[in-house]
Amino acid sequence: MQKLSDVFKELAKKNSMFRRLYVNMVAKNEFLNIIGKPFNEYCKVSRFSNGTVFIECDDNIYVTELNFFKEKIREELNKRIGFNAVNKILIKLRR
């Protein structure tokens, strides 16, 4: 019997609505593990849309710092998602 998460992942590969839901869920859950402290206290994934993960930070210093790691974050998210869903990372200041 397949796990529900595996079924959801397969649906995400085939259907854009499931892809958006699945990537959003994985990105929000795994982001904290990817960036670690102290970033995870000040930066959060806000959403996923059209291949882009949007990250918001409380302070410009974290925005600047995370911008250096955008490609690494993208690669790590795709690895944890299980397929290439994230094409771009956009990091901005939370308002």
Biopython code that builds the backbone (N, CA, C, O; Angstrom):
import numpy as np
from Bio.PDB.StructureBuilder import StructureBuilder

atoms = [
    (1, "MET", "N", (0.840, -1.182, 0.000)),
    (1, "MET", "CA", (0.000, 0.000, 0.000)),
    (1, "MET", "C", (0.887, 1.249, 0.000)),
    (1, "MET", "O", (1.866, 1.326, 0.744)),
    (2, "GLN", "N", (0.536, 2.218, -0.838)),
    (2, "GLN", "CA", (1.305, 3.464, -0.932)),
    (2, "GLN", "C", (0.945, 4.417, 0.204)),
    (2, "GLN", "O", (-0.180, 4.432, 0.702)),
    (3, "LYS", "N", (1.930, 5.201, 0.589)),
    (3, "LYS", "CA", (1.678, 6.253, 1.573)),
    (3, "LYS", "C", (0.931, 7.390, 0.890)),
    (3, "LYS", "O", (1.080, 7.614, -0.311)),
    (4, "LEU", "N", (0.140, 8.092, 1.657)),
    (4, "LEU", "CA", (-0.620, 9.217, 1.119)),
    (4, "LEU", "C", (0.312, 10.281, 0.550)),
    (4, "LEU", "O", (-0.001, 10.895, -0.471)),
    (5, "SER", "N", (1.448, 10.504, 1.195)),
    (5, "SER", "CA", (2.398, 11.512, 0.705)),
    (5, "SER", "C", (2.948, 11.135, -0.666)),
    (5, "SER", "O", (3.184, 12.010, -1.500)),
    (6, "ASP", "N", (3.153, 9.839, -0.909)),
    (6, "ASP", "CA", (3.632, 9.391, -2.224)),
    (6, "ASP", "C", (2.571, 9.581, -3.299)),
    (6, "ASP", "O", (2.879, 9.976, -4.424)),
    (7, "VAL", "N", (1.323, 9.298, -2.946)),
    (7, "VAL", "CA", (0.217, 9.508, -3.886)),
    (7, "VAL", "C", (0.100, 10.990, -4.216)),
    (7, "VAL", "O", (-0.073, 11.365, -5.375)),
    (8, "PHE", "N", (0.195, 11.827, -3.191)),
    (8, "PHE", "CA", (0.098, 13.277, -3.381)),
    (8, "PHE", "C", (1.231, 13.777, -4.278)),
    (8, "PHE", "O", (1.013, 14.639, -5.129)),
    (9, "LYS", "N", (2.441, 13.240, -4.092)),
    (9, "LYS", "CA", (3.587, 13.633, -4.911)),
    (9, "LYS", "C", (3.351, 13.269, -6.378)),
    (9, "LYS", "O", (3.641, 14.066, -7.271)),
    (10, "GLU", "N", (2.830, 12.078, -6.625)),
    (10, "GLU", "CA", (2.546, 11.654, -8.002)),
    (10, "GLU", "C", (1.478, 12.532, -8.641)),
    (10, "GLU", "O", (1.585, 12.885, -9.815)),
    (11, "LEU", "N", (0.453, 12.884, -7.879)),
    (11, "LEU", "CA", (-0.579, 13.791, -8.394)),
    (11, "LEU", "C", (0.012, 15.162, -8.709)),
    (11, "LEU", "O", (-0.376, 15.802, -9.686)),
    (12, "ALA", "N", (0.949, 15.606, -7.881)),
    (12, "ALA", "CA", (1.580, 16.918, -8.077)),
    (12, "ALA", "C", (2.381, 16.970, -9.368)),
    (12, "ALA", "O", (2.501, 18.031, -9.980)),
    (13, "LYS", "N", (2.926, 15.847, -9.785)),
    (13, "LYS", "CA", (3.690, 15.809, -11.034)),
    (13, "LYS", "C", (2.789, 15.973, -12.252)),
    (13, "LYS", "O", (3.245, 16.410, -13.308)),
    (14, "LYS", "N", (1.514, 15.624, -12.110)),
    (14, "LYS", "CA", (0.593, 15.592, -13.244)),
    (14, "LYS", "C", (-0.419, 16.729, -13.269)),
    (14, "LYS", "O", (-0.954, 17.057, -14.328)),
    (15, "ASN", "N", (-0.686, 17.328, -12.124)),
    (15, "ASN", "CA", (-1.761, 18.308, -12.026)),
    (15, "ASN", "C", (-1.256, 19.581, -11.358)),
    (15, "ASN", "O", (-0.663, 19.531, -10.281)),
    (16, "SER", "N", (-1.493, 20.718, -12.000)),
    (16, "SER", "CA", (-0.953, 21.988, -11.489)),
    (16, "SER", "C", (-1.544, 22.386, -10.140)),
    (16, "SER", "O", (-0.841, 22.972, -9.317)),
    (17, "MET", "N", (-2.819, 22.081, -9.892)),
    (17, "MET", "CA", (-3.415, 22.429, -8.604)),
    (17, "MET", "C", (-2.741, 21.628, -7.479)),
    (17, "MET", "O", (-2.383, 22.188, -6.443)),
    (18, "PHE", "N", (-2.572, 20.320, -7.689)),
    (18, "PHE", "CA", (-1.897, 19.497, -6.690)),
    (18, "PHE", "C", (-0.435, 19.898, -6.544)),
    (18, "PHE", "O", (0.116, 19.845, -5.445)),
    (19, "ARG", "N", (0.202, 20.304, -7.655)),
    (19, "ARG", "CA", (1.600, 20.741, -7.601)),
    (19, "ARG", "C", (1.729, 21.954, -6.691)),
    (19, "ARG", "O", (2.616, 22.014, -5.839)),
    (20, "ARG", "N", (0.832, 22.921, -6.882)),
    (20, "ARG", "CA", (0.878, 24.138, -6.061)),
    (20, "ARG", "C", (0.701, 23.794, -4.582)),
    (20, "ARG", "O", (1.434, 24.302, -3.733)),
    (21, "LEU", "N", (-0.266, 22.939, -4.274)),
    (21, "LEU", "CA", (-0.510, 22.547, -2.882)),
    (21, "LEU", "C", (0.670, 21.770, -2.292)),
    (21, "LEU", "O", (1.117, 22.046, -1.179)),
    (22, "TYR", "N", (1.162, 20.804, -3.051)),
    (22, "TYR", "CA", (2.247, 19.947, -2.569)),
    (22, "TYR", "C", (3.536, 20.738, -2.361)),
    (22, "TYR", "O", (4.181, 20.621, -1.319)),
    (23, "VAL", "N", (3.906, 21.540, -3.354)),
    (23, "VAL", "CA", (5.150, 22.311, -3.251)),
    (23, "VAL", "C", (5.048, 23.325, -2.121)),
    (23, "VAL", "O", (6.009, 23.526, -1.378)),
    (24, "ASN", "N", (3.897, 23.961, -1.989)),
    (24, "ASN", "CA", (3.697, 24.929, -0.907)),
    (24, "ASN", "C", (3.873, 24.247, 0.452)),
    (24, "ASN", "O", (4.532, 24.788, 1.341)),
    (25, "MET", "N", (3.288, 23.072, 0.609)),
    (25, "MET", "CA", (3.380, 22.336, 1.868)),
    (25, "MET", "C", (4.826, 21.917, 2.160)),
    (25, "MET", "O", (5.328, 22.140, 3.262)),
    (26, "VAL", "N", (5.485, 21.316, 1.181)),
    (26, "VAL", "CA", (6.867, 20.859, 1.382)),
    (26, "VAL", "C", (7.796, 22.047, 1.616)),
    (26, "VAL", "O", (8.657, 22.001, 2.494)),
    (27, "ALA", "N", (7.623, 23.109, 0.832)),
    (27, "ALA", "CA", (8.488, 24.287, 0.971)),
    (27, "ALA", "C", (8.370, 24.885, 2.367)),
    (27, "ALA", "O", (9.380, 25.218, 2.988)),
    (28, "LYS", "N", (7.148, 25.021, 2.862)),
    (28, "LYS", "CA", (6.962, 25.602, 4.198)),
    (28, "LYS", "C", (7.523, 24.696, 5.287)),
    (28, "LYS", "O", (8.126, 25.177, 6.246)),
    (29, "ASN", "N", (7.329, 23.394, 5.145)),
    (29, "ASN", "CA", (7.813, 22.454, 6.166)),
    (29, "ASN", "C", (9.325, 22.279, 6.140)),
    (29, "ASN", "O", (9.956, 22.205, 7.194)),
    (30, "GLU", "N", (9.906, 22.214, 4.966)),
    (30, "GLU", "CA", (11.338, 21.929, 4.837)),
    (30, "GLU", "C", (12.220, 23.174, 4.876)),
    (30, "GLU", "O", (13.419, 23.071, 5.137)),
    (31, "PHE", "N", (11.651, 24.333, 4.625)),
    (31, "PHE", "CA", (12.428, 25.569, 4.589)),
    (31, "PHE", "C", (13.204, 25.778, 5.886)),
    (31, "PHE", "O", (14.373, 26.163, 5.868)),
    (32, "LEU", "N", (12.549, 25.522, 6.996)),
    (32, "LEU", "CA", (13.195, 25.716, 8.297)),
    (32, "LEU", "C", (14.413, 24.813, 8.452)),
    (32, "LEU", "O", (15.418, 25.216, 9.037)),
    (33, "ASN", "N", (14.326, 23.603, 7.934)),
    (33, "ASN", "CA", (15.460, 22.674, 8.007)),
    (33, "ASN", "C", (16.578, 23.071, 7.053)),
    (33, "ASN", "O", (17.753, 22.835, 7.337)),
    (34, "ILE", "N", (16.221, 23.666, 5.937)),
    (34, "ILE", "CA", (17.213, 24.036, 4.928)),
    (34, "ILE", "C", (18.043, 25.232, 5.373)),
    (34, "ILE", "O", (19.269, 25.213, 5.262)),
    (35, "ILE", "N", (17.382, 26.276, 5.877)),
    (35, "ILE", "CA", (18.127, 27.499, 6.200)),
    (35, "ILE", "C", (18.693, 27.516, 7.606)),
    (35, "ILE", "O", (19.704, 28.174, 7.851)),
    (36, "GLY", "N", (18.070, 26.811, 8.533)),
    (36, "GLY", "CA", (18.576, 26.751, 9.899)),
    (36, "GLY", "C", (18.444, 28.069, 10.652)),
    (36, "GLY", "O", (17.819, 29.021, 10.184)),
    (37, "LYS", "N", (19.056, 28.089, 11.841)),
    (37, "LYS", "CA", (19.013, 29.281, 12.691)),
    (37, "LYS", "C", (20.084, 30.249, 12.249)),
    (37, "LYS", "O", (21.091, 29.801, 11.701)),
    (38, "PRO", "N", (19.938, 31.533, 12.447)),
    (38, "PRO", "CA", (18.799, 32.259, 12.991)),
    (38, "PRO", "C", (17.758, 32.619, 11.935)),
    (38, "PRO", "O", (16.729, 33.212, 12.257)),
    (39, "PHE", "N", (18.018, 32.263, 10.670)),
    (39, "PHE", "CA", (17.114, 32.666, 9.595)),
    (39, "PHE", "C", (15.687, 32.184, 9.802)),
    (39, "PHE", "O", (14.738, 32.914, 9.513)),
    (40, "ASN", "N", (15.525, 30.954, 10.302)),
    (40, "ASN", "CA", (14.175, 30.418, 10.409)),
    (40, "ASN", "C", (13.302, 31.164, 11.412)),
    (40, "ASN", "O", (12.084, 30.987, 11.427)),
    (41, "GLU", "N", (13.908, 31.985, 12.237)),
    (41, "GLU", "CA", (13.131, 32.802, 13.166)),
    (41, "GLU", "C", (12.613, 34.077, 12.505)),
    (41, "GLU", "O", (11.646, 34.673, 12.981)),
    (42, "TYR", "N", (13.246, 34.498, 11.416)),
    (42, "TYR", "CA", (12.932, 35.786, 10.804)),
    (42, "TYR", "C", (12.459, 35.695, 9.359)),
    (42, "TYR", "O", (12.025, 36.698, 8.794)),
    (43, "CYS", "N", (12.534, 34.518, 8.753)),
    (43, "CYS", "CA", (12.152, 34.348, 7.349)),
    (43, "CYS", "C", (11.210, 33.163, 7.206)),
    (43, "CYS", "O", (11.409, 32.121, 7.830)),
    (44, "LYS", "N", (10.182, 33.327, 6.379)),
    (44, "LYS", "CA", (9.191, 32.276, 6.152)),
    (44, "LYS", "C", (8.845, 32.203, 4.675)),
    (44, "LYS", "O", (8.900, 33.209, 3.968)),
    (45, "VAL", "N", (8.487, 31.007, 4.208)),
    (45, "VAL", "CA", (7.942, 30.845, 2.860)),
    (45, "VAL", "C", (6.510, 31.352, 2.910)),
    (45, "VAL", "O", (5.711, 30.887, 3.724)),
    (46, "SER", "N", (6.182, 32.302, 2.043)),
    (46, "SER", "CA", (4.821, 32.827, 2.044)),
    (46, "SER", "C", (3.921, 32.101, 1.057)),
    (46, "SER", "O", (2.737, 31.899, 1.326)),
    (47, "ARG", "N", (4.490, 31.697, -0.116)),
    (47, "ARG", "CA", (3.653, 30.992, -1.091)),
    (47, "ARG", "C", (4.512, 30.438, -2.221)),
    (47, "ARG", "O", (5.704, 30.726, -2.331)),
    (48, "PHE", "N", (3.860, 29.630, -3.057)),
    (48, "PHE", "CA", (4.460, 29.083, -4.268)),
    (48, "PHE", "C", (3.494, 29.356, -5.403)),
    (48, "PHE", "O", (2.305, 29.055, -5.301)),
    (49, "SER", "N", (4.008, 29.928, -6.493)),
    (49, "SER", "CA", (3.159, 30.229, -7.645)),
    (49, "SER", "C", (3.991, 30.203, -8.917)),
    (49, "SER", "O", (5.056, 30.817, -8.983)),
    (50, "ASN", "N", (3.503, 29.491, -9.926)),
    (50, "ASN", "CA", (4.142, 29.444, -11.248)),
    (50, "ASN", "C", (5.642, 29.161, -11.191)),
    (50, "ASN", "O", (6.421, 29.804, -11.894)),
    (51, "GLY", "N", (6.044, 28.220, -10.373)),
    (51, "GLY", "CA", (7.444, 27.827, -10.300)),
    (51, "GLY", "C", (8.305, 28.686, -9.393)),
    (51, "GLY", "O", (9.508, 28.451, -9.280)),
    (52, "THR", "N", (7.707, 29.676, -8.747)),
    (52, "THR", "CA", (8.461, 30.584, -7.879)),
    (52, "THR", "C", (8.052, 30.404, -6.421)),
    (52, "THR", "O", (6.864, 30.402, -6.097)),
    (53, "VAL", "N", (9.041, 30.253, -5.546)),
    (53, "VAL", "CA", (8.800, 30.232, -4.105)),
    (53, "VAL", "C", (9.088, 31.636, -3.587)),
    (53, "VAL", "O", (10.164, 32.186, -3.819)),
    (54, "PHE", "N", (8.120, 32.204, -2.886)),
    (54, "PHE", "CA", (8.242, 33.543, -2.320)),
    (54, "PHE", "C", (8.588, 33.423, -0.840)),
    (54, "PHE", "O", (7.888, 32.758, -0.076)),
    (55, "ILE", "N", (9.676, 34.077, -0.453)),
    (55, "ILE", "CA", (10.144, 34.067, 0.929)),
    (55, "ILE", "C", (10.101, 35.495, 1.446)),
    (55, "ILE", "O", (10.540, 36.425, 0.768)),
    (56, "GLU", "N", (9.567, 35.664, 2.655)),
    (56, "GLU", "CA", (9.507, 36.987, 3.279)),
    (56, "GLU", "C", (10.321, 36.973, 4.564)),
    (56, "GLU", "O", (10.259, 36.026, 5.349)),
    (57, "CYS", "N", (11.088, 38.047, 4.761)),
    (57, "CYS", "CA", (11.931, 38.182, 5.955)),
    (57, "CYS", "C", (11.556, 39.450, 6.715)),
    (57, "CYS", "O", (11.077, 40.422, 6.130)),
    (58, "ASP", "N", (11.781, 39.423, 8.026)),
    (58, "ASP", "CA", (11.445, 40.559, 8.888)),
    (58, "ASP", "C", (12.420, 41.721, 8.779)),
    (58, "ASP", "O", (12.076, 42.851, 9.126)),
    (59, "ASP", "N", (13.629, 41.461, 8.302)),
    (59, "ASP", "CA", (14.660, 42.489, 8.274)),
    (59, "ASP", "C", (15.450, 42.387, 6.971)),
    (59, "ASP", "O", (15.689, 41.294, 6.457)),
    (60, "ASN", "N", (15.850, 43.546, 6.449)),
    (60, "ASN", "CA", (16.607, 43.595, 5.194)),
    (60, "ASN", "C", (17.928, 42.836, 5.269)),
    (60, "ASN", "O", (18.410, 42.330, 4.256)),
    (61, "ILE", "N", (18.505, 42.755, 6.438)),
    (61, "ILE", "CA", (19.775, 42.045, 6.582)),
    (61, "ILE", "C", (19.610, 40.568, 6.221)),
    (61, "ILE", "O", (20.508, 39.970, 5.628)),
    (62, "TYR", "N", (18.457, 39.977, 6.580)),
    (62, "TYR", "CA", (18.189, 38.576, 6.250)),
    (62, "TYR", "C", (17.849, 38.411, 4.774)),
    (62, "TYR", "O", (18.198, 37.401, 4.162)),
    (63, "VAL", "N", (17.170, 39.400, 4.204)),
    (63, "VAL", "CA", (16.874, 39.382, 2.766)),
    (63, "VAL", "C", (18.182, 39.354, 1.988)),
    (63, "VAL", "O", (18.360, 38.537, 1.084)),
    (64, "THR", "N", (19.091, 40.248, 2.343)),
    (64, "THR", "CA", (20.387, 40.332, 1.669)),
    (64, "THR", "C", (21.171, 39.036, 1.822)),
    (64, "THR", "O", (21.731, 38.519, 0.855)),
    (65, "GLU", "N", (21.203, 38.525, 3.026)),
    (65, "GLU", "CA", (21.961, 37.302, 3.307)),
    (65, "GLU", "C", (21.393, 36.100, 2.546)),
    (65, "GLU", "O", (22.146, 35.332, 1.948)),
    (66, "LEU", "N", (20.073, 35.937, 2.570)),
    (66, "LEU", "CA", (19.461, 34.790, 1.886)),
    (66, "LEU", "C", (19.603, 34.876, 0.374)),
    (66, "LEU", "O", (19.639, 33.849, -0.303)),
    (67, "ASN", "N", (19.683, 36.089, -0.163)),
    (67, "ASN", "CA", (19.854, 36.238, -1.607)),
    (67, "ASN", "C", (21.138, 35.572, -2.098)),
    (67, "ASN", "O", (21.213, 35.148, -3.251)),
    (68, "PHE", "N", (22.140, 35.479, -1.242)),
    (68, "PHE", "CA", (23.382, 34.798, -1.612)),
    (68, "PHE", "C", (23.176, 33.283, -1.746)),
    (68, "PHE", "O", (23.957, 32.602, -2.409)),
    (69, "PHE", "N", (22.122, 32.766, -1.113)),
    (69, "PHE", "CA", (21.888, 31.319, -1.073)),
    (69, "PHE", "C", (20.668, 30.878, -1.871)),
    (69, "PHE", "O", (20.196, 29.752, -1.712)),
    (70, "LYS", "N", (20.151, 31.760, -2.732)),
    (70, "LYS", "CA", (18.931, 31.441, -3.488)),
    (70, "LYS", "C", (19.046, 30.145, -4.282)),
    (70, "LYS", "O", (18.145, 29.307, -4.240)),
    (71, "GLU", "N", (20.136, 29.982, -4.993)),
    (71, "GLU", "CA", (20.297, 28.796, -5.835)),
    (71, "GLU", "C", (20.394, 27.529, -4.990)),
    (71, "GLU", "O", (19.824, 26.497, -5.343)),
    (72, "LYS", "N", (21.104, 27.608, -3.892)),
    (72, "LYS", "CA", (21.230, 26.461, -2.985)),
    (72, "LYS", "C", (19.868, 26.102, -2.384)),
    (72, "LYS", "O", (19.528, 24.924, -2.277)),
    (73, "ILE", "N", (19.096, 27.107, -1.996)),
    (73, "ILE", "CA", (17.754, 26.880, -1.448)),
    (73, "ILE", "C", (16.872, 26.219, -2.503)),
    (73, "ILE", "O", (16.145, 25.272, -2.203)),
    (74, "ARG", "N", (16.934, 26.715, -3.737)),
    (74, "ARG", "CA", (16.129, 26.165, -4.835)),
    (74, "ARG", "C", (16.481, 24.694, -5.074)),
    (74, "ARG", "O", (15.597, 23.845, -5.184)),
    (75, "GLU", "N", (17.767, 24.408, -5.152)),
    (75, "GLU", "CA", (18.216, 23.028, -5.377)),
    (75, "GLU", "C", (17.772, 22.101, -4.249)),
    (75, "GLU", "O", (17.305, 20.989, -4.492)),
    (76, "GLU", "N", (17.923, 22.570, -3.027)),
    (76, "GLU", "CA", (17.567, 21.743, -1.870)),
    (76, "GLU", "C", (16.055, 21.519, -1.796)),
    (76, "GLU", "O", (15.609, 20.419, -1.469)),
    (77, "LEU", "N", (15.268, 22.545, -2.096)),
    (77, "LEU", "CA", (13.812, 22.370, -2.112)),
    (77, "LEU", "C", (13.403, 21.354, -3.169)),
    (77, "LEU", "O", (12.590, 20.470, -2.899)),
    (78, "ASN", "N", (13.959, 21.473, -4.370)),
    (78, "ASN", "CA", (13.624, 20.519, -5.432)),
    (78, "ASN", "C", (14.003, 19.093, -5.040)),
    (78, "ASN", "O", (13.282, 18.145, -5.350)),
    (79, "LYS", "N", (15.125, 18.952, -4.363)),
    (79, "LYS", "CA", (15.554, 17.630, -3.911)),
    (79, "LYS", "C", (14.544, 17.056, -2.918)),
    (79, "LYS", "O", (14.193, 15.879, -2.991)),
    (80, "ARG", "N", (14.089, 17.879, -2.005)),
    (80, "ARG", "CA", (13.152, 17.409, -0.977)),
    (80, "ARG", "C", (11.740, 17.228, -1.521)),
    (80, "ARG", "O", (10.976, 16.407, -1.014)),
    (81, "ILE", "N", (11.395, 17.992, -2.550)),
    (81, "ILE", "CA", (10.093, 17.833, -3.205)),
    (81, "ILE", "C", (10.075, 16.531, -4.000)),
    (81, "ILE", "O", (9.056, 15.842, -4.056)),
    (82, "GLY", "N", (11.201, 16.204, -4.610)),
    (82, "GLY", "CA", (11.307, 14.958, -5.352)),
    (82, "GLY", "C", (11.259, 15.120, -6.856)),
    (82, "GLY", "O", (11.401, 14.142, -7.590)),
    (83, "PHE", "N", (11.062, 16.332, -7.322)),
    (83, "PHE", "CA", (11.098, 16.643, -8.752)),
    (83, "PHE", "C", (11.341, 18.142, -8.900)),
    (83, "PHE", "O", (11.203, 18.888, -7.931)),
    (84, "ASN", "N", (11.698, 18.588, -10.097)),
    (84, "ASN", "CA", (12.026, 20.002, -10.317)),
    (84, "ASN", "C", (10.765, 20.840, -10.477)),
    (84, "ASN", "O", (10.247, 21.006, -11.581)),
    (85, "ALA", "N", (10.287, 21.358, -9.367)),
    (85, "ALA", "CA", (9.089, 22.191, -9.366)),
    (85, "ALA", "C", (9.432, 23.663, -9.176)),
    (85, "ALA", "O", (8.714, 24.539, -9.658)),
    (86, "VAL", "N", (10.531, 23.936, -8.472)),
    (86, "VAL", "CA", (10.911, 25.316, -8.149)),
    (86, "VAL", "C", (11.934, 25.802, -9.167)),
    (86, "VAL", "O", (13.028, 25.249, -9.281)),
    (87, "ASN", "N", (11.563, 26.847, -9.907)),
    (87, "ASN", "CA", (12.460, 27.440, -10.902)),
    (87, "ASN", "C", (13.158, 28.687, -10.381)),
    (87, "ASN", "O", (14.231, 29.060, -10.856)),
    (88, "LYS", "N", (12.535, 29.323, -9.401)),
    (88, "LYS", "CA", (13.021, 30.629, -8.955)),
    (88, "LYS", "C", (12.678, 30.823, -7.481)),
    (88, "LYS", "O", (11.661, 30.331, -6.994)),
    (89, "ILE", "N", (13.544, 31.546, -6.788)),
    (89, "ILE", "CA", (13.314, 31.948, -5.398)),
    (89, "ILE", "C", (13.269, 33.467, -5.376)),
    (89, "ILE", "O", (14.184, 34.122, -5.876)),
    (90, "LEU", "N", (12.223, 34.027, -4.807)),
    (90, "LEU", "CA", (12.097, 35.476, -4.680)),
    (90, "LEU", "C", (12.039, 35.813, -3.194)),
    (90, "LEU", "O", (11.151, 35.351, -2.478)),
    (91, "ILE", "N", (12.992, 36.623, -2.736)),
    (91, "ILE", "CA", (13.088, 36.966, -1.316)),
    (91, "ILE", "C", (12.824, 38.452, -1.160)),
    (91, "ILE", "O", (13.434, 39.279, -1.838)),
    (92, "LYS", "N", (11.898, 38.786, -0.250)),
    (92, "LYS", "CA", (11.571, 40.198, -0.050)),
    (92, "LYS", "C", (11.324, 40.489, 1.423)),
    (92, "LYS", "O", (11.181, 39.583, 2.243)),
    (93, "LEU", "N", (11.279, 41.755, 1.727)),
    (93, "LEU", "CA", (11.031, 42.227, 3.086)),
    (93, "LEU", "C", (9.546, 42.105, 3.399)),
    (93, "LEU", "O", (8.705, 42.525, 2.603)),
    (94, "ARG", "N", (9.220, 41.534, 4.550)),
    (94, "ARG", "CA", (7.827, 41.415, 4.987)),
    (94, "ARG", "C", (7.326, 42.792, 5.402)),
    (94, "ARG", "O", (8.029, 43.539, 6.082)),
    (95, "ARG", "N", (6.143, 43.111, 5.001)),
    (95, "ARG", "CA", (5.568, 44.434, 5.330)),
    (95, "ARG", "C", (4.511, 44.321, 6.373)),
    (95, "ARG", "O", (3.923, 45.328, 6.768)),
]
sb = StructureBuilder()
sb.init_structure("model")
sb.init_model(0)
sb.init_chain("A")
sb.init_seg("    ")
for serial, (resi, resn, name, xyz) in enumerate(atoms, 1):
    if name == "N":
        sb.init_residue(resn, " ", resi, " ")
    sb.init_atom(name, np.array(xyz, "f"), 0.0, 1.0, " ", f" {name:<3s}", serial, name[0])
structure = sb.get_structure()
